[in-house]
Amino acid sequence: MGQRTTRLLLPLIATSAILLLTMLSLRRFSLTRSLPISLSLLRQQSKPSLSLSCPVLPLSYPFSSYLRHRSTPICAATMASHSHPSAPFLDSDNPLLSDFAFPPFDVVEAKHVQPGIKDLIRRLEGDLVELETTVEPTWPKLVEPLERIVDRLQVVWGVVNHLKSVKDSSDLRSAIEEIQPEKVKFGLRLSQSKPIYEAFKSIRNSPSWESLTDARKRIVEDKIKEAVLDGVALEDEKREKFNEIQQELEKLSQKFSENVLDATKRFQKLIVDKKEVEGLPATALGLAAQTAVSKGHENATPENGPWIITLDAPSYMAVMLHACNRSLREEVYKAYITRASSGDLDNTDIITQILKLRLQKAKLLGYNNYAEVSLATKMATVERVEELLEKLRVASWDHHVKDIEEMKAFAKESGAPEANDIDHWDVNFWSERLREAKYDINEEELRPYFALPKVLDGLFTLANKLFGVSIEAADGLAPVWNPDVRFYCVKDSSGQPIAYFYFDPYSRPAEKRGGAWMDEVFARSRVLAPPGAPVRLPIAHMVCNQMPPVGDKPSLMTFREVETVFHEFGHALQHMLTKQDEGLVAGIRGIEWDAVELPSQFMENWCYHKETLLGLAKHYETGEPLPEEIYSKLLAAKTFRAGSLSLRQIRFASVDLELHTTFDPSGDLSIFDVDRKVAERTYILPPFPEDRFLCSFSHIFAGGYAAGYYSYKWAEVLSADAFSAFEDAGLEDDKAIKETGHRFRETILALGGGKSPLEVFVAFRGREPSPEPLLRHNGLLPMPASA
């Protein structure tokens, strides 16, 4: 090997070795359990135009670990209506309390929330008292009745909480705000039950411990740890204080989320001069005109306007990527980056209060900071996360610098007046122009090849090939919350239903929160199986925010939106294809947060698989497939700006960690000072002085990612390595792909939280994870040394 070759390889070897050591050093924490939060992947796309990447769920406080799952009543393979095995009460006047096979999303109204939840809690309180009176340290006398108690509340509250995310209204907000303290109080009562806690400890210390299955051992250890983190060991005044904190955190989290939604809705820019929208593609103009029509401008047309620009993702992204009007880009960028940071919707004080309360909670539990609380239920430690993020930052920096330099040079060559004064609202616009020139790809010109129906057909074909399941439309079988929502049935190779899912694809800025996410509706469960069935089947919902159909055209997607659908479907697959019958660790439940993104990020890789992409990319009018030369260009452009995008995620993860470790919310520094300091080491341009993205950072202030945003990068290591197994097998070898897909299904997708993520990964891959595939896939190999 020549000296130059050796010099080029040494940085890669060093970086890979450091990352591998970081990964392997976490092994001793692999039995530490994650909080079994039901996964809501509020996934705001992690590409140039958005401030947030991929996210999760509404519950921001550890309000009863048990209630984080949103499992629900019953679901039989035949979908006949059965009586719920643990709910012998019906209320025909309140759909929330009726017995149903599918949640009654179509008829639940705000008026049903307060009386329904109140009555339900009253009855479940009685069930809890009975359990505490009769509890024994056995599965039938402890875990099974516990699962039945929490399930009914989970389904009912799950319906309410889901409707708030997709069909928000002032009446629904008021109803939730009114009843929420009682719901939180019951959750705390349950999570702090000493009879239940002592029974779990008795199982752990019993002679029969070694005879339990791995899944049952995980459940017991999980519940013991969670009970401690939920304050079961606190006495008198400390417990009272802890409970006050939990109540307040839930209110603050809810208010934070509402402010973000309202601030996003509040911005509307009416444009009547066609020159101001120069550069916007036809799809964006059509959406802007359609929005204008909905706001009373009846004669608005895509060609002549007027147009209304909003901060909803499809509108915002189009402006930042394509608007030639620099002043428009600046105005929209500033509006987006300062959402919920002023006036009656200001989240600044709410963030400070949240951070203070989280720190108080950590101290009550005996921890130094909230990050230690959060990571107590994950694979990593604070030190290991900091080490991982720094190594990835270093690996990404030179690539990021090169990205910016190339973009600036291109802007100058193009005669841009701002070339010598590039600002934040210019970066995405000129980067997109550079990408178009460098790879001869125009994202908007690709939309006609990515019609949603064809994309779904291709996705379902891939699922059949990899995992042996078929997916069929089942519209009309289950009530839905909007006419655009689709319902599907998942069947195994014998044609038997094994799962169902809802899909809500389109943006509705007036009532639906931004981003994309997946969550469970029902979880697979042996205990909650309907009469005559061995298990209750899992049901999921997938929610996106892509551009709706305009006129007689179907929803035409960007390539990034295609990746987003694949991502959420990966989460749904792990929920739906589980073979774990213990409901508390089935599907996405009980999986350490660091690893939960593995299947979703894994599925994104298939968007670049030639057979898959060419199979779904058909022109919506002519049926012509995407030309192979365009596929080649997409593949070549895969790592475009990889260093910049990696650093963007590292910035989010780093500021999240610092706010929950070293930051003193009562000190002199502000949250924005912390963010600015992080931005200085993750972005070559000077930080934008008015940047207030923290005020809309729902992941960590209204979701499940507090001191856990690093999980996206951590899981990327796992997902890239998992996909490399298919590369090793041969992506053009159908037989090998099917065999590898079967192994992936039987391990990553089937085992749920019944085994530690490291054990599951090794069962699939045959070895421990390596960071090399991530560096290779993201184009983050060391930069060549200059001659």
VOSENU-140383 format. One record per residue (C-alpha): residue number from 1; x, y, z. Coordinates in steps of 0.001 Angstrom, whole numbers. Layout:
resi, X, Y, Z
NUM, X, Y, Z
...
***
This chain:
resi, X, Y, Z
1, 0, 0, 0
2, 1426, 3357, -1037
3, 2121, 6169, 1408
4, -581, 8378, -101
5, -3174, 5608, 101
6, -2168, 4927, 3672
7, -2461, 8632, 4519
8, -5995, 8708, 3077
9, -7126, 5601, 4920
10, -5739, 6412, 8347
11, -8357, 9093, 9186
12, -11135, 6695, 8157
13, -9659, 3896, 10229
14, -9279, 6211, 13206
15, -12788, 7650, 12896
16, -14331, 4203, 12431
17, -12402, 2828, 15364
18, -13463, 5664, 17651
19, -17113, 5341, 16629
20, -16972, 1578, 17020
21, -15460, 1899, 20476
22, -18202, 4365, 21358
23, -20831, 1911, 20158
24, -19315, -1072, 21922
25, -18804, 866, 25133
26, -22576, 1163, 25327
27, -22990, -2578, 25358
28, -22993, -2776, 29109
29, -26081, -571, 29116
30, -27983, -2658, 26591
31, -30251, -4240, 29185
32, -31350, -847, 30436
33, -34893, -385, 29260
34, -36492, 2460, 27461
35, -39684, 4031, 28664
36, -42326, 2210, 26651
37, -43670, 5373, 25112
38, -45933, 4827, 22170
39, -43996, 6154, 19235
40, -45367, 9256, 17553
41, -42827, 10164, 14946
42, -43544, 13772, 14444
43, -41119, 13674, 11654
44, -40348, 17086, 10273
45, -38115, 16364, 7352
46, -34408, 16653, 8024
47, -33533, 18309, 4739
48, -32384, 21832, 3977
49, -35679, 23608, 4246
50, -36940, 22665, 7672
51, -35809, 23458, 11158
52, -36661, 20101, 12655
53, -35821, 16621, 11587
54, -37543, 13508, 12680
55, -39614, 13493, 15961
56, -42055, 11731, 18357
57, -44894, 11939, 20659
58, -47013, 14365, 22646
59, -46364, 13002, 26133
60, -43422, 14976, 27417
61, -43485, 13818, 31018
62, -43107, 10344, 32449
63, -46774, 10328, 33445
64, -47267, 6725, 34297
65, -44864, 4658, 32319
66, -47692, 2223, 31832
67, -49850, 4813, 30124
68, -47266, 5751, 27557
69, -48520, 2907, 25395
70, -51638, 3703, 23523
71, -52905, 193, 23113
72, -56619, -162, 22734
73, -59625, -2423, 23146
74, -59969, -5212, 20644
75, -59301, -6230, 17096
76, -60113, -9672, 15799
77, -58956, -11095, 12516
78, -62560, -11101, 11352
79, -63059, -7556, 12718
80, -66385, -8517, 14162
81, -67538, -6477, 17135
82, -66676, -8217, 20408
83, -67069, -7240, 24006
84, -63918, -5837, 25472
85, -62521, -8451, 27863
86, -61733, -5958, 30604
87, -64424, -3343, 30114
88, -67858, -4630, 31120
89, -69375, -1157, 30857
90, -70920, 570, 27880
91, -72245, 4053, 27351
92, -74271, 4339, 24190
93, -74489, 8126, 24594
94, -70720, 8635, 24659
95, -68724, 7084, 21797
96, -65551, 7202, 23875
97, -67082, 4707, 26296
98, -68710, 2436, 23755
99, -67395, -1022, 22984
100, -65819, -985, 19540
101, -63530, -2888, 17219
102, -62141, 383, 15825
103, -61988, 3797, 17514
104, -64997, 5960, 16558
105, -62863, 8759, 15115
106, -65747, 10030, 13007
107, -68200, 10793, 15808
108, -66094, 11814, 18818
109, -66586, 15487, 19633
110, -65173, 17840, 22231
111, -68345, 17490, 24325
112, -67594, 13788, 24867
113, -64121, 14284, 26339
114, -64680, 15585, 29866
115, -67575, 13310, 30882
116, -66090, 10301, 29127
117, -62632, 10509, 30671
118, -64037, 11401, 34084
119, -66343, 8378, 34147
120, -63642, 6082, 32832
121, -61132, 7156, 35482
122, -63714, 6620, 38225
123, -64273, 3038, 37128
124, -60600, 2260, 36545
125, -59785, 3635, 39975
126, -62013, 910, 41378
127, -60206, -1713, 39292
128, -56864, -459, 40574
129, -57969, -656, 44201
130, -59093, -4230, 43607
131, -55759, -5120, 42005
132, -53791, -3638, 44894
133, -55943, -5573, 47358
134, -55590, -8932, 45624
135, -52183, -8609, 43940
136, -49789, -11542, 44012
137, -46312, -11781, 42452
138, -47507, -13897, 39552
139, -48243, -13089, 35930
140, -52007, -13763, 36114
141, -52405, -11836, 39372
142, -50201, -8844, 38521
143, -49245, -8191, 34913
144, -52424, -9337, 33195
145, -54867, -7282, 35285
146, -52483, -4324, 35102
147, -52435, -4498, 31316
148, -56240, -4615, 31242
149, -56555, -1567, 33483
150, -54270, 662, 31489
151, -55508, -489, 28119
152, -58955, 1040, 28368
153, -57621, 4442, 29364
154, -54986, 4229, 26678
155, -57446, 3663, 23889
156, -59814, 6387, 25006
157, -57118, 8966, 25674
158, -55358, 7856, 22516
159, -58439, 8735, 20471
160, -58673, 12162, 22085
161, -54977, 12933, 21791
162, -54840, 11767, 18182
163, -57792, 13936, 17209
164, -56081, 16916, 18781
165, -53082, 16300, 16503
166, -55051, 15872, 13282
167, -58323, 17739, 13912
168, -57536, 20452, 16416
169, -60161, 22943, 17605
170, -60562, 25441, 20419
171, -63384, 23362, 21934
172, -61241, 20229, 21941
173, -58358, 22112, 23523
174, -60596, 23413, 26284
175, -62041, 19976, 26951
176, -58595, 18395, 27213
177, -57295, 21186, 29436
178, -60253, 20707, 31776
179, -59893, 16949, 32253
180, -56135, 16568, 31895
181, -55265, 17078, 35596
182, -57532, 14178, 36553
183, -55995, 11957, 33895
184, -52480, 12847, 35054
185, -53451, 12291, 38676
186, -54694, 8791, 37916
187, -51545, 8038, 35943
188, -49379, 9063, 38868
189, -51538, 7065, 41261
190, -50978, 3996, 39104
191, -47253, 4466, 38471
192, -46581, 5087, 42172
193, -48540, 2091, 43436
194, -46359, 446, 46055
195, -48279, -2865, 46093
196, -47656, -3205, 42341
197, -44021, -2124, 42702
198, -43378, -4579, 45525
199, -45022, -7393, 43557
200, -42704, -6793, 40604
201, -39707, -6811, 42958
202, -40928, -10082, 44440
203, -41018, -11656, 40984
204, -37492, -10388, 40342
205, -36233, -11960, 43574
206, -38206, -15200, 43341
207, -36704, -18670, 42701
208, -38732, -18852, 39482
209, -36968, -15809, 37974
210, -34621, -17829, 35769
211, -37521, -19764, 34296
212, -39161, -16624, 32893
213, -38852, -15854, 29205
214, -36553, -13045, 28117
215, -39586, -10897, 27317
216, -41067, -11342, 30780
217, -37746, -10595, 32439
218, -37532, -7400, 30420
219, -41038, -6398, 31511
220, -40287, -6939, 35195
221, -37000, -5061, 35126
222, -38640, -2331, 33092
223, -41461, -1803, 35539
224, -39196, -1719, 38549
225, -36963, 944, 37010
226, -39880, 2977, 35712
227, -41620, 2957, 39057
228, -38527, 4441, 40660
229, -38254, 7090, 37937
230, -41937, 7872, 38403
231, -41388, 8600, 42101
232, -42587, 5439, 43824
233, -39740, 5623, 46341
234, -40430, 9232, 47279
235, -42248, 9943, 50522
236, -44727, 12571, 51659
237, -43632, 16103, 50694
238, -41182, 14937, 48023
239, -43790, 12806, 46318
240, -46312, 15632, 46492
241, -43761, 17984, 44924
242, -42919, 15399, 42250
243, -46586, 15060, 41340
244, -47024, 18821, 41156
245, -44095, 18952, 38747
246, -45620, 16243, 36560
247, -48943, 18067, 36380
248, -47270, 21342, 35472
249, -44986, 19755, 32872
250, -47954, 18280, 31076
251, -49744, 21632, 30959
252, -46648, 23422, 29738
253, -45971, 20811, 27086
254, -49528, 21068, 25823
255, -49351, 24875, 25699
256, -45999, 24759, 23897
257, -47455, 22556, 21173
258, -50556, 24722, 20798
259, -48475, 27877, 20475
260, -46386, 26333, 17691
261, -49484, 25300, 15770
262, -51158, 28685, 16237
263, -48026, 30614, 15293
264, -47661, 28513, 12157
265, -51285, 29168, 11210
266, -51081, 32875, 11963
267, -48610, 33738, 9201
268, -50270, 34270, 5821
269, -48700, 36371, 3098
270, -50990, 37464, 289
271, -49179, 38081, -3011
272, -50829, 39687, -6044
273, -47772, 40581, -8150
274, -46630, 37675, -10313
275, -43036, 38915, -10230
276, -42894, 38223, -6489
277, -43501, 34491, -6992
278, -41002, 34037, -9816
279, -39245, 30697, -9573
280, -41973, 28941, -7618
281, -42916, 25711, -9392
282, -46397, 25047, -10737
283, -47251, 22737, -7842
284, -46410, 25426, -5285
285, -48368, 28071, -7201
286, -51316, 25712, -7394
287, -51215, 25142, -3645
288, -50851, 28880, -2948
289, -53819, 29673, -5195
290, -55858, 26878, -3613
291, -55072, 28338, -184
292, -56148, 31776, -1440
293, -59469, 30360, -2654
294, -60049, 28809, 784
295, -59444, 32253, 2335
296, -62078, 33995, 228
297, -60211, 34859, -2963
298, -62624, 32932, -5148
299, -61017, 33804, -8487
300, -57461, 32870, -7542
301, -55631, 30762, -10133
302, -52144, 29212, -10219
303, -51295, 31310, -13270
304, -52539, 34734, -12199
305, -53047, 34543, -8438
306, -53554, 35921, -5978
307, -51435, 33525, -3928
308, -51159, 32944, -182
309, -47857, 31744, 1260
310, -47957, 30014, 4648
311, -45452, 28424, 7025
312, -46907, 24978, 6437
313, -44163, 22669, 5198
314, -45072, 22367, 1478
315, -45457, 26140, 1142
316, -42405, 27060, 3219
317, -40153, 24524, 1514
318, -41130, 25739, -1942
319, -40253, 29339, -1100
320, -36903, 28527, 484
321, -35820, 26255, -2341
322, -37225, 28003, -5389
323, -38293, 31645, -4850
324, -36064, 33975, -6879
325, -37400, 36869, -4802
326, -34759, 37183, -2094
327, -36844, 39510, 57
328, -39649, 36928, 52
329, -37224, 34225, 1115
330, -35939, 36459, 3906
331, -39416, 37314, 5174
332, -40626, 33717, 5157
333, -37398, 32384, 6687
334, -37510, 34901, 9529
335, -41184, 34149, 10178
336, -40463, 30423, 10330
337, -37339, 30582, 12488
338, -39055, 32900, 14985
339, -42350, 31026, 15307
340, -43880, 31100, 18791
341, -41209, 33483, 20122
342, -43154, 36700, 20672
343, -46467, 38149, 21786
344, -49239, 35971, 23161
345, -47736, 32831, 21600
346, -44226, 33250, 23036
347, -42764, 29927, 24176
348, -39583, 31379, 25679
349, -40784, 31435, 29291
350, -42480, 28074, 28829
351, -39140, 26548, 27824
352, -37431, 28034, 30865
353, -40166, 26698, 33148
354, -39954, 23249, 31560
355, -36189, 23128, 32033
356, -36459, 24278, 35662
357, -39082, 21661, 36449
358, -37152, 18885, 34735
359, -34066, 19789, 36759
360, -36100, 19819, 39988
361, -37516, 16436, 39094
362, -34038, 15035, 38461
363, -32826, 16310, 41833
364, -35809, 14776, 43622
365, -34926, 11415, 42053
366, -31283, 11719, 43074
367, -29793, 12591, 39673
368, -27521, 15507, 38802
369, -29506, 16634, 35775
370, -32426, 15657, 33598
371, -30237, 14074, 30931
372, -29229, 11428, 33470
373, -32924, 10694, 34075
374, -33625, 10436, 30371
375, -30637, 8230, 29618
376, -31323, 5948, 32577
377, -33778, 4199, 30268
378, -31610, 4232, 27137
379, -28550, 2375, 25901
380, -26118, 5283, 26234
381, -24691, 7524, 28925
382, -24248, 11294, 28752
383, -20495, 10915, 28336
384, -20809, 8416, 25504
385, -23365, 10556, 23696
386, -21104, 13604, 23917
387, -18228, 11552, 22564
388, -20283, 10192, 19671
389, -21621, 13612, 18675
390, -18169, 15166, 18729
391, -16668, 12427, 16579
392, -19474, 12791, 14049
393, -19107, 16579, 14142
394, -15426, 16319, 13295
395, -16122, 13787, 10531
396, -18735, 16129, 9007
397, -17018, 19519, 9334
398, -14698, 19533, 6312
399, -17510, 18281, 4099
400, -19763, 21060, 5386
401, -17123, 23720, 4706
402, -16748, 22371, 1175
403, -20547, 22451, 726
404, -20720, 26144, 1607
405, -17678, 27100, -424
406, -19042, 25371, -3526
407, -22448, 26993, -3060
408, -20948, 30472, -2688
409, -18756, 29994, -5766
410, -21745, 28854, -7801
411, -23830, 31842, -6700
412, -20991, 34146, -7730
413, -20630, 32432, -11114
414, -24367, 32846, -11584
415, -24094, 36593, -11037
416, -26076, 36645, -7807
417, -25960, 40105, -6175
418, -25870, 38406, -2769
419, -22941, 36123, -3686
420, -20543, 38008, -1411
421, -23093, 38324, 1362
422, -24780, 34915, 1529
423, -27244, 34744, 4393
424, -29303, 31951, 5940
425, -32264, 32430, 3593
426, -29939, 32102, 594
427, -28261, 28809, 1474
428, -31042, 26424, 501
429, -31964, 28376, -2634
430, -28454, 28439, -4063
431, -27669, 24920, -2876
432, -30697, 23703, -4805
433, -29559, 25605, -7911
434, -26105, 24029, -7539
435, -27620, 20566, -7174
436, -29702, 21092, -10304
437, -26626, 22218, -12249
438, -24246, 19617, -10846
439, -26515, 16614, -11269
440, -28956, 17950, -13870
441, -31860, 17181, -11522
442, -34850, 19406, -10885
443, -36790, 18213, -7862
444, -40021, 19814, -9045
445, -39756, 18259, -12500
446, -39602, 14869, -10796
447, -42947, 15306, -9009
448, -45049, 13915, -11895
449, -43166, 10616, -11488
450, -44031, 10371, -7793
451, -47821, 10301, -7606
452, -48872, 9069, -4177
453, -50926, 6059, -5402
454, -47966, 4754, -7415
455, -45547, 5377, -4564
456, -47740, 3329, -2231
457, -48015, 536, -4795
458, -44227, 406, -5013
459, -43825, 516, -1232
460, -46301, -2326, -733
461, -44611, -4378, -3460
462, -41305, -3960, -1633
463, -42890, -5049, 1668
464, -44158, -8181, -34
465, -40755, -8969, -1508
466, -38789, -8356, 1693
467, -41185, -9563, 4345
468, -43736, -11771, 2600
469, -46780, -9661, 3491
470, -49495, -8261, 1240
471, -51245, -4966, 1859
472, -54780, -4346, 664
473, -57079, -1360, 821
474, -59787, -1762, 3471
475, -61473, 1631, 3222
476, -64880, 1675, 4884
477, -64014, -1011, 7413
478, -63002, 1498, 10092
479, -64245, 5023, 10881
480, -61815, 7802, 9914
481, -61331, 11408, 11037
482, -61090, 12936, 7558
483, -62283, 11807, 4114
484, -58696, 11757, 2841
485, -57630, 9107, 5387
486, -57041, 5625, 3948
487, -57305, 2308, 5788
488, -55310, -822, 4932
489, -55147, -4479, 5917
490, -51844, -6349, 6203
491, -51991, -10082, 5417
492, -49454, -12853, 5789
493, -48481, -15300, 3038
494, -51552, -17426, 3780
495, -53889, -14477, 3270
496, -54770, -14055, 6946
497, -54992, -10531, 8380
498, -52175, -9835, 10824
499, -52459, -6045, 11210
500, -54177, -2875, 9993
501, -53148, 757, 9575
502, -54548, 4210, 8826
503, -52735, 6626, 6520
504, -53387, 10380, 6669
505, -51111, 11859, 3989
506, -52015, 15502, 3376
507, -51268, 18827, 4993
508, -54193, 20587, 6709
509, -52574, 23612, 8368
510, -55818, 24886, 9899
511, -56229, 21841, 12134
512, -53291, 19425, 11826
513, -49896, 19735, 13443
514, -46818, 19742, 11223
515, -44341, 17004, 10483
516, -44921, 13289, 10045
517, -45281, 10541, 12599
518, -46418, 7024, 13326
519, -48201, 5857, 16451
520, -49931, 2756, 17657
521, -53698, 2468, 17845
522, -53846, -1127, 19125
523, -50839, -3176, 20187
524, -50555, -6926, 19682
525, -51538, -8618, 22921
526, -52292, -12098, 24156
527, -54004, -10800, 27292
528, -56373, -8581, 25313
529, -57230, -11109, 22641
530, -60941, -11120, 21725
531, -62962, -14291, 22372
532, -61842, -17150, 20166
533, -58652, -15455, 18965
534, -55093, -16143, 20212
535, -54041, -12474, 20146
536, -55343, -8990, 19525
537, -53991, -7742, 16222
538, -51914, -4556, 16068
539, -53177, -1402, 14358
540, -51090, 1683, 13564
541, -51598, 5090, 12055
542, -49177, 6927, 9790
543, -49502, 10691, 9411
544, -47709, 12912, 6887
545, -48054, 16515, 5739
546, -47375, 16446, 2021
547, -48989, 18542, -661
548, -52628, 17543, -1235
549, -54082, 16914, -4688
550, -54516, 20150, -6643
551, -57399, 20248, -9082
552, -57629, 16937, -10928
553, -54016, 16001, -10223
554, -53125, 13429, -7557
555, -50727, 14340, -4787
556, -47411, 14715, -6621
557, -44525, 14192, -4229
558, -40969, 15369, -3945
559, -38356, 12666, -3603
560, -37898, 13707, 28
561, -41603, 13146, 663
562, -41217, 9670, -816
563, -38428, 9019, 1691
564, -40670, 10299, 4483
565, -43456, 7836, 3649
566, -40912, 4989, 3552
567, -39568, 6163, 6923
568, -42920, 6169, 8693
569, -43839, 2848, 7117
570, -40670, 1382, 8642
571, -41929, 2333, 12091
572, -45347, 915, 11270
573, -43815, -2374, 10099
574, -42033, -2869, 13413
575, -45340, -2298, 15177
576, -47435, -4474, 12847
577, -45113, -7409, 12100
578, -44187, -8124, 15701
579, -44578, -11714, 16834
580, -44261, -10795, 20487
581, -47439, -11695, 22363
582, -46530, -9981, 25636
583, -48359, -6707, 25110
584, -45997, -4588, 27209
585, -43034, -5336, 24910
586, -44783, -5969, 21592
587, -43916, -4018, 18465
588, -42395, -617, 19201
589, -43033, -922, 22938
590, -40133, -1314, 25289
591, -37445, -703, 22668
592, -34661, 1574, 23870
593, -35153, 5014, 22383
594, -31649, 4971, 20903
595, -32609, 2047, 18658
596, -36229, 2763, 17796
597, -35353, 4602, 14570
598, -33571, 1582, 13085
599, -36447, 199, 10929
600, -37569, 3636, 9748
601, -34144, 4800, 8633
602, -33497, 1348, 7179
603, -36531, 1666, 4899
604, -35326, 5004, 3518
605, -32380, 3212, 1896
606, -34750, 1393, -449
607, -35703, 4671, -2110
608, -32313, 4480, -3835
609, -32657, 819, -4796
610, -32950, 741, -8583
611, -35665, -1888, -8917
612, -37733, -340, -6140
613, -37486, 3249, -7342
614, -38072, 2503, -11022
615, -40990, 314, -10016
616, -42827, 3139, -8258
617, -41702, 6134, -10318
618, -44276, 6277, -13148
619, -45480, 9475, -14786
620, -48982, 10071, -13495
621, -50335, 10993, -16953
622, -48398, 8823, -19404
623, -47372, 5911, -17223
624, -43807, 6258, -18503
625, -41183, 5044, -16008
626, -38540, 7357, -14605
627, -35650, 7357, -17112
628, -32668, 5344, -15920
629, -30345, 8271, -16449
630, -32382, 10293, -13940
631, -32156, 7420, -11470
632, -28371, 7473, -11904
633, -28344, 11198, -11204
634, -30460, 10750, -8070
635, -28023, 8131, -6868
636, -25069, 10419, -7568
637, -26773, 13266, -5690
638, -27571, 11109, -2643
639, -24709, 12498, -574
640, -25053, 16092, -1775
641, -24582, 18366, 1271
642, -24249, 15315, 3526
643, -21804, 17100, 5807
644, -24120, 20080, 6248
645, -27163, 17936, 6914
646, -25268, 15791, 9385
647, -24100, 18864, 11301
648, -27637, 20206, 11383
649, -28802, 17104, 13223
650, -25746, 17243, 15462
651, -26657, 20832, 16338
652, -30146, 19787, 17422
653, -28801, 16857, 19431
654, -26057, 18942, 21044
655, -28242, 21847, 22116
656, -30776, 19363, 23492
657, -28081, 17664, 25548
658, -26531, 20906, 26819
659, -29895, 22313, 27887
660, -30452, 19178, 29946
661, -26952, 18817, 31421
662, -24807, 21926, 31999
663, -27355, 24707, 31437
664, -28699, 26456, 34526
665, -32233, 27698, 33737
666, -31960, 30104, 36682
667, -28571, 31466, 35616
668, -27471, 34449, 33558
669, -27213, 32671, 30202
670, -30367, 32305, 28120
671, -31468, 29272, 26156
672, -30587, 31212, 23012
673, -27044, 31775, 24272
674, -26654, 28010, 24515
675, -28052, 27480, 21040
676, -25800, 30188, 19611
677, -22726, 28575, 21142
678, -23643, 25210, 19630
679, -24419, 26802, 16258
680, -20952, 28365, 16142
681, -19316, 24931, 16141
682, -21811, 23245, 13813
683, -22296, 25879, 11093
684, -19710, 27899, 9214
685, -21986, 30916, 8696
686, -22368, 33231, 11686
687, -25497, 32360, 13709
688, -28583, 34320, 12733
689, -29050, 36780, 15650
690, -32836, 36445, 15761
691, -32841, 32642, 15495
692, -35489, 31357, 17889
693, -35950, 27853, 16540
694, -35947, 26526, 20117
695, -39394, 28076, 20534
696, -40770, 25589, 18010
697, -38497, 22644, 18881
698, -41413, 20376, 19689
699, -39269, 17244, 19767
700, -37777, 18109, 23132
701, -40384, 20423, 24643
702, -43616, 18759, 23518
703, -42444, 15309, 22508
704, -40431, 12350, 23701
705, -36935, 13452, 22690
706, -35817, 15504, 25705
707, -32125, 14654, 26199
708, -32697, 12036, 23527
709, -32469, 13778, 20192
710, -29064, 12160, 19674
711, -31021, 8940, 19071
712, -31443, 9836, 15414
713, -27691, 9746, 14821
714, -27207, 6733, 17066
715, -29859, 4708, 15237
716, -28334, 5728, 11891
717, -25313, 3598, 12761
718, -27586, 614, 13312
719, -29814, 1198, 10279
720, -26931, 1751, 7856
721, -25239, -1414, 9049
722, -28511, -3334, 8781
723, -28964, -2237, 5172
724, -25369, -3186, 4427
725, -26416, -6798, 5097
726, -28567, -6551, 1960
727, -25676, -4959, 79
728, -23447, -7850, 1142
729, -26071, -10334, -19
730, -26369, -8584, -3381
731, -29080, -6021, -4114
732, -29709, -7557, -7543
733, -30026, -11093, -6188
734, -33753, -11593, -5519
735, -33277, -14885, -3700
736, -30637, -13434, -1373
737, -32726, -10303, -800
738, -35767, -12360, 185
739, -33698, -14525, 2536
740, -32114, -11493, 4170
741, -35522, -9776, 4370
742, -36966, -12822, 6106
743, -34146, -12711, 8649
744, -34761, -8980, 9195
745, -38451, -9652, 9772
746, -37815, -12489, 12209
747, -35424, -10397, 14306
748, -35633, -6599, 14006
749, -39361, -6522, 13224
750, -40594, -9558, 15147
751, -38892, -9440, 18527
752, -40069, -5999, 19671
753, -38834, -5011, 23114
754, -38616, -8625, 24256
755, -34828, -8595, 23866
756, -32244, -5845, 24130
757, -31567, -3989, 20854
758, -27971, -5204, 20780
759, -29069, -8835, 21094
760, -31661, -8318, 18362
761, -29129, -6641, 16069
762, -26571, -9421, 16542
763, -29267, -12011, 15866
764, -29863, -10345, 12494
765, -26373, -9251, 11500
766, -24328, -12019, 13106
767, -22043, -9457, 14737
768, -22073, -6179, 16619
769, -22698, -2907, 14753
770, -20041, -1115, 12735
771, -20042, 2615, 11887
772, -18342, 2128, 8507
773, -21587, 1733, 6499
774, -22921, 5012, 7931
775, -19801, 6917, 6924
776, -19938, 5323, 3478
777, -23675, 5827, 2884
778, -23519, 9479, 3962
779, -20405, 10269, 1979
780, -18550, 11237, 5151
781, -15323, 9428, 4433
782, -12262, 11584, 5143
783, -11607, 14340, 2624
784, -8686, 13568, 270
785, -5453, 15242, 1296
786, -4244, 17926, -1065
787, -1392, 16874, -3302
***
